[in-house]
Amino acid sequence: MESPAVPNTVVISERARDCRKKRSKNKSQSRSQNVEFSHNFSWKSDKTQQIYSSRLLQALRQVQLNPSSSSAPQRGRAVREAADRALAVAAKGKTRWSRAILTNRLKLKFMKRSKRQRVRVSAGVSRSEKRRVGILRLKKGKNLPAVQRKARVLGRLVPGCRKEPLPVILDEATDYISALEMQIRAMTAVTELLSRASSSGTRSSGTGTATAPRADQLGSADHPPPMMYMSLVG
Amino acid sequence: MSSRRSRSRQSGGSRISDDQINDLVSKLQQLLAELRHRRSDKASAARVLQETCNYIRSLHKEVDDLSERLSELLETTDVSSAQAAVIRSLLTQ
């Protein structure tokens, strides 16, 4: 049974989008301003990565505080889900895959996992027929099974794009790949930060300069190392 | 935005042109060409899609591995101090 929280998420993200549209239209009354607003946000920028890192650390802290599962693979999966959720939030709901990630989490909370898979399988069989026709039409009526097959595989890999036509899948995939690369960069930096914090925490706090973990490595490297950090850890 | 373009397509019938698709495929190819260090104008659409699928799968695997490492680290580390450092560097930007 679908919970009322699921449509709320979609409504909220759509309302946020409308507010953004109104705000940018009020600024300049032109459509190009809207495009500029979205280009200010990039998966490659350091600022995005730092914001994501702080969100990720917050989510990890919650995972740490609520050890609902004791086995290692389940903990790893919990971390992965937290990282994906933080990534989807960082996308600000502008892409299908981010909305799909956030909606799926809510669905999991209110539906049993087995029921969801059963629903998905039955829906997938009926939809694959329609989707095949849609992609055929895109290719001028010629049946190119290779491209069609690969497009469907790609649609399965990118969350939320199972039944979308090819151009949507391609568009979502480019954004998703940039987002994943940012996620990997940020998680690598966070891992380094935490491993250094744990190793320097176990060591005695003698000389404070040698092993100070540099949080500025998470983003741009133009800032002096946070010296006060050692006083927190040591 | 291209997402708005595709939404209008769904309402008005099949207005997608091959140019649009080729445009998107070439954009995808740009992302992948950096990875493969090859001239990017020789790949067919099927090849690009295949490489994209492989690349996304490898990215997923890397994220999974990183999550494993992070989950092991979480047992032994206090996150709050790392958080403080990140937030401080954010504020000093």
HADDOCK unambig.tbl for C-alpha pairs under 7 A between the chains (distance, minus, plus):
assign (segid A and resid 35 and name CA) (segid B and resid 1 and name CA) 6.75 0.50 0.50
assign (segid A and resid 50 and name CA) (segid B and resid 90 and name CA) 6.77 0.50 0.50
assign (segid A and resid 54 and name CA) (segid B and resid 83 and name CA) 6.38 0.50 0.50
assign (segid A and resid 54 and name CA) (segid B and resid 86 and name CA) 6.22 0.50 0.50
assign (segid A and resid 54 and name CA) (segid B and resid 87 and name CA) 6.63 0.50 0.50
assign (segid A and resid 57 and name CA) (segid B and resid 79 and name CA) 6.83 0.50 0.50
assign (segid A and resid 57 and name CA) (segid B and resid 83 and name CA) 6.14 0.50 0.50
assign (segid A and resid 61 and name CA) (segid B and resid 79 and name CA) 5.88 0.50 0.50
assign (segid A and resid 64 and name CA) (segid B and resid 74 and name CA) 6.43 0.50 0.50
assign (segid A and resid 75 and name CA) (segid B and resid 71 and name CA) 6.02 0.50 0.50
assign (segid A and resid 76 and name CA) (segid B and resid 67 and name CA) 5.27 0.50 0.50
assign (segid A and resid 76 and name CA) (segid B and resid 68 and name CA) 4.59 0.50 0.50
assign (segid A and resid 76 and name CA) (segid B and resid 71 and name CA) 5.37 0.50 0.50
assign (segid A and resid 79 and name CA) (segid B and resid 67 and name CA) 5.49 0.50 0.50
assign (segid A and resid 79 and name CA) (segid B and resid 71 and name CA) 6.38 0.50 0.50
assign (segid A and resid 80 and name CA) (segid B and resid 64 and name CA) 6.38 0.50 0.50
assign (segid A and resid 80 and name CA) (segid B and resid 67 and name CA) 5.34 0.50 0.50
assign (segid A and resid 146 and name CA) (segid B and resid 46 and name CA) 6.39 0.50 0.50
assign (segid A and resid 147 and name CA) (segid B and resid 45 and name CA) 6.88 0.50 0.50
assign (segid A and resid 147 and name CA) (segid B and resid 46 and name CA) 4.89 0.50 0.50
assign (segid A and resid 150 and name CA) (segid B and resid 46 and name CA) 6.89 0.50 0.50
assign (segid A and resid 150 and name CA) (segid B and resid 49 and name CA) 6.07 0.50 0.50
assign (segid A and resid 150 and name CA) (segid B and resid 50 and name CA) 6.35 0.50 0.50
assign (segid A and resid 151 and name CA) (segid B and resid 49 and name CA) 6.69 0.50 0.50
assign (segid A and resid 154 and name CA) (segid B and resid 53 and name CA) 5.65 0.50 0.50
assign (segid A and resid 167 and name CA) (segid B and resid 21 and name CA) 5.76 0.50 0.50
assign (segid A and resid 167 and name CA) (segid B and resid 24 and name CA) 6.88 0.50 0.50
assign (segid A and resid 168 and name CA) (segid B and resid 6 and name CA) 6.54 0.50 0.50
assign (segid A and resid 170 and name CA) (segid B and resid 24 and name CA) 6.11 0.50 0.50
assign (segid A and resid 170 and name CA) (segid B and resid 25 and name CA) 6.86 0.50 0.50
assign (segid A and resid 171 and name CA) (segid B and resid 24 and name CA) 6.52 0.50 0.50
assign (segid A and resid 174 and name CA) (segid B and resid 28 and name CA) 5.76 0.50 0.50
assign (segid A and resid 177 and name CA) (segid B and resid 56 and name CA) 6.72 0.50 0.50
assign (segid A and resid 180 and name CA) (segid B and resid 59 and name CA) 6.72 0.50 0.50
assign (segid A and resid 184 and name CA) (segid B and resid 63 and name CA) 6.13 0.50 0.50
assign (segid A and resid 187 and name CA) (segid B and resid 66 and name CA) 6.74 0.50 0.50
assign (segid A and resid 191 and name CA) (segid B and resid 70 and name CA) 6.03 0.50 0.50
assign (segid A and resid 193 and name CA) (segid B and resid 82 and name CA) 6.93 0.50 0.50
assign (segid A and resid 194 and name CA) (segid B and resid 77 and name CA) 6.78 0.50 0.50
assign (segid A and resid 194 and name CA) (segid B and resid 82 and name CA) 6.57 0.50 0.50
assign (segid A and resid 195 and name CA) (segid B and resid 73 and name CA) 6.73 0.50 0.50
assign (segid A and resid 198 and name CA) (segid B and resid 76 and name CA) 6.77 0.50 0.50
assign (segid A and resid 198 and name CA) (segid B and resid 77 and name CA) 5.30 0.50 0.50
assign (segid A and resid 215 and name CA) (segid B and resid 85 and name CA) 5.78 0.50 0.50
assign (segid A and resid 215 and name CA) (segid B and resid 86 and name CA) 5.66 0.50 0.50
assign (segid A and resid 215 and name CA) (segid B and resid 89 and name CA) 6.69 0.50 0.50
assign (segid A and resid 216 and name CA) (segid B and resid 89 and name CA) 6.02 0.50 0.50
assign (segid A and resid 229 and name CA) (segid B and resid 85 and name CA) 6.39 0.50 0.50
assign (segid A and resid 232 and name CA) (segid B and resid 81 and name CA) 6.46 0.50 0.50
assign (segid A and resid 233 and name CA) (segid B and resid 81 and name CA) 6.57 0.50 0.50
